[in-house]
Amino acid sequence: MAYDEDHAELLRADLFDEPGITEKKMFGGLCFMKNGNMVCGVHQGGGMARVGKEAEPKALEIEGVSPLSFTGRPMGGMVDVSPHTFDDVALRGQIIALALDYARSLPPKVAKPKKPR
């Protein structure tokens, strides 16, 4: 398992009442999507959230949150969340609120038809 299943369960519980949430395995972890747009996820060593470029400075003020950089290059609008922050209900709630606000501002993604082989 490439991510902490307990952290995934915390996110499932936090997002339970939010309409349009689905899960998708990607990047060796598990992402939670709202109407096809990434909200947050878990990966080995913590998690991540898509808060958008406008809210990124506010997110970086939260303890245990840093710029997300899987390749050594920061990904604008995305933040990395430490395991400690995931375990703290209040801190996790702040991050999820920012991520949901951003996801709610985006239009739903329409699934692309699969190409025949």
C-alpha positions as CSV (number, residue, x, y, z in Angstrom):
1,M,0.0,0.0,0.0
2,A,1.5,3.3,-1.1
3,Y,-0.6,5.5,1.3
4,D,-1.9,5.4,4.8
5,E,-5.4,3.8,4.7
6,D,-6.3,5.4,8.0
7,H,-5.7,8.9,6.4
8,A,-7.9,7.8,3.5
9,E,-10.6,6.8,5.9
10,L,-10.4,10.2,7.6
11,L,-11.0,11.9,4.3
12,R,-13.8,9.6,3.4
13,A,-15.5,10.5,6.7
14,D,-14.8,14.3,6.2
15,L,-16.2,14.3,2.7
16,F,-19.1,11.9,3.3
17,D,-21.9,14.5,3.1
18,E,-20.4,16.4,0.1
19,P,-22.3,15.7,-3.1
20,G,-20.3,14.7,-6.2
21,I,-17.3,13.1,-4.4
22,T,-15.6,10.1,-6.0
23,E,-12.3,8.3,-5.4
24,K,-9.6,7.7,-7.9
25,K,-6.3,5.9,-7.6
26,M,-3.6,8.0,-9.1
27,F,0.1,8.9,-8.6
28,G,0.6,5.9,-6.3
29,G,-2.0,7.3,-3.9
30,L,-5.8,7.9,-3.7
31,C,-7.4,11.2,-4.8
32,F,-10.9,12.5,-3.9
33,M,-12.7,14.3,-6.7
34,K,-15.7,16.6,-6.7
35,N,-17.6,16.4,-10.0
36,G,-14.3,15.2,-11.7
37,N,-12.1,17.9,-10.2
38,M,-9.4,17.0,-7.7
39,V,-10.0,18.1,-4.1
40,C,-7.5,16.2,-2.0
41,G,-5.8,12.9,-1.6
42,V,-3.4,10.7,0.3
43,H,0.1,9.5,-0.7
44,Q,3.0,7.8,1.0
45,G,4.1,10.2,3.8
46,G,1.0,12.3,4.1
47,G,-1.4,13.8,1.6
48,M,-2.1,16.7,-0.7
49,A,-4.9,19.2,-1.4
50,R,-5.7,21.3,-4.5
51,V,-6.6,24.7,-3.0
52,G,-6.0,26.9,-6.1
53,K,-3.3,29.5,-6.6
54,E,-5.3,32.3,-4.9
55,A,-5.8,30.3,-1.6
56,E,-2.3,28.8,-1.6
57,P,-0.7,31.5,0.6
58,K,-3.5,31.0,3.2
59,A,-3.0,27.2,3.1
60,L,0.7,27.5,3.5
61,E,0.1,29.4,6.8
62,I,-1.4,26.2,8.3
63,E,0.9,24.1,10.4
64,G,2.3,21.1,8.5
65,V,1.4,22.4,5.0
66,S,4.1,23.1,2.4
67,P,4.2,23.5,-1.4
68,L,3.5,20.3,-3.3
69,S,6.5,19.1,-5.4
70,F,6.5,15.5,-6.6
71,T,9.2,16.2,-9.2
72,G,11.3,18.9,-7.4
73,R,9.2,21.6,-9.1
74,P,6.4,23.2,-7.1
75,M,2.9,22.6,-8.5
76,G,1.0,25.9,-8.2
77,G,-2.3,25.7,-6.3
78,M,-1.4,22.4,-4.8
79,V,-0.1,21.8,-1.2
80,D,1.5,18.9,0.6
81,V,0.0,18.0,4.0
82,S,2.1,16.3,6.7
83,P,0.8,13.2,8.5
84,H,0.6,15.2,11.7
85,T,-1.7,17.7,10.1
86,F,-3.9,14.9,8.7
87,D,-4.3,13.6,12.3
88,D,-5.4,17.0,13.6
89,V,-9.1,17.4,13.1
90,A,-9.0,21.2,13.1
91,L,-6.0,21.5,10.8
92,R,-7.3,18.9,8.4
93,G,-10.7,20.7,8.4
94,Q,-9.1,24.0,7.4
95,I,-7.3,22.4,4.4
96,I,-10.4,20.5,3.3
97,A,-12.5,23.7,3.5
98,L,-10.0,25.5,1.2
99,A,-9.9,22.6,-1.2
100,L,-13.6,22.2,-1.4
101,D,-14.1,26.0,-1.9
102,Y,-11.8,25.7,-4.9
103,A,-13.4,22.6,-6.3
104,R,-16.9,24.1,-6.0
105,S,-15.7,27.1,-8.1
106,L,-14.9,24.8,-11.0
107,P,-17.3,23.5,-13.7
108,P,-18.0,19.8,-13.5
109,K,-15.7,17.8,-15.8
110,V,-17.4,15.7,-18.5
111,A,-16.0,12.3,-19.0
112,K,-14.2,11.9,-22.4
113,P,-15.5,9.0,-24.5
114,K,-13.0,6.1,-24.7
115,K,-11.3,5.6,-28.0
116,P,-11.9,2.3,-29.7
117,R,-8.9,0.0,-30.0
